[in-house]
Amino acid sequence: MTNLVRWNPTREIMEIQNTFDRLFNSFWPTTTNLWNTAYNNNMLAIDLHETDDAYEMVINVPGIDPENIDVSITENVLSIVAELQQEKREENAQTLLQERVYGKFSRQITLPAGVDADHVETHYENGVLRLTLPKQESSKRRRIPIRIPKLLNN
């Protein structure tokens, strides 16, 4: 026996719209999509700023003990590895919902030439890790004066 299904043009239009949304998001990801990708891949999200004297990096590491964060530089690659350990719960406790992600989070960034790796500073406060990567003197921006030749008075 054949069942009849009532045609709903609105439903079909919504399916087409969802298909286009997925297509466009794959080519031009939004900030939310980038965060979800980073979050799902256990990748640390980073903000990077440049001043005349240094590069400033800000990394959110909420709930992670500073003892469980490793910052290192090998050649010109900065590596940050942080681990969020799952809290211990009572043996007979049943988990009803778990959205937090546990485990190791990491990020590797190739540093630009001219970073003074021997004088990198870190600061951790309220779940935010800040790195100051000073520039070597030779790579700092310098203003070069323009010389104007003097005109001869005749």
N, C-alpha and C positions, 0 to 999 in steps of 0.2 A: 504494500500500500504506500502511496506517495503522500508526503505531508506538504502542505502549502505553507510557505513562509511569506509573510507580508513584506513587501519591498519598502525599505525605509531609506529615502535618499539622503537624509541627514546623517545617518550612520555611515553610509558609504563616503560621504564628503569628509567626515571626521577621520575615517581610515586613511584617506588620501592625504589629509593634512598631517596626520601623524607620520606617514611615510616621508613626506617632504621635510618635516621637522628633524627626523632622524638623519636624513641625507645631509641637510645643511649643517647640523651639529657635528657631523663627521668631518666636514671641510672647515668650518669656522666655529671651533668650540668656544663656548662662553666661559666666563670665569668660574661659574658653578661647575661646569663640566670638567674644567681643568682641575679644580679642587677635588672633585669626586675621583678623577683618574689618579691624582697624587695620593689621596687618602686610601683608595683601594689597592694601590701598589706599594703601600707602606713607604712612601717617599715624603721626605720633609719638605714643606712649603717654605720658600725663602723670599724675602724682600732684599734687594740689593741697591744701594745708593752710592753715589760717588761725590766726594768733595775734592777740593784742591789737594789735600794732604793724604787722603785715605779712601778706602772703600769701606762702607758700613753695611753689615749684613745683619738682618733680624730674622730669627727663626722661632716660630711658636713650637714649644715642646711641653704642652700642658700635662701636668700630672707626672712628669718624668723627673726623677731625682737627678740632680746634677752629677752625682757619682756614677750614674748610668749613661752619661754622655761622653763620647770620645771624639775629640777634634784633633786632626792631624794633617800635616802637609808633607807630601812626598813629591819631590821635584816641584812642579807647578800645579799640582792637583790637591785641592782642599777636600778632605773627607770628614763627614760628620755622621756618626752612628749613635743612635739613641735607642734605649730599650725601655718600653713600658711593660712592667711585669703585672700579671693579673693578680688582683687582690685575693687573698685567701678567704674562703667563705666556709660557713659551717658545713659539716659533712652531710647532714640531712637536708640542706637547703636545695630547693629546686629552682633553676633559672627559668624565669618566665619570658624575659626579654633581654637580649644582649646586643647592643649596637656599638659599644666601644670596641676599638681594635687594640689588641695587645701584640707584643712582640717587638722585633727590631725595625726601626725606621732608619733610612740612610739617604745620603745625598753626596754626590761627588761633583765638584765644580772645577773646571780648568781656570786657573787664575790668570789674569792678564800679566804681561811682562811688566816688571818694575815693582812688584809687591815685595816689601821687606818682610820675608817670612820669619825672621828672627825676632821681630818685635810685634807679633800679632797679639792683641789683647782680647780677652773674653770677659763677659759680664752676664750673670744669670740672676734674674729677679722675676718672681711671680709667673713662672712658666714661660718666660721669654729669654732666649739666649741671644746676646748681641756680640758680634765680632767686629773688631776694628782691625783692618788690614792696611797698615800704613804703606804709603808709596815711598820708594827709594828717592833720594834727592835728585838723582839724574832723570827720573821719570815724572817729576812734578812739573806742572805747568808753569812756565816762566814767560813773563812779558818781555818782548824784545823791542827796545826803543827804535824808532825810525829816525835816522839821521837826515837832516836837511842841509844841503851844502849852502854855505854863506855866499851871498851874491857880492860881487865886487862893486864898490861904489866908484863910478867914473865921473 
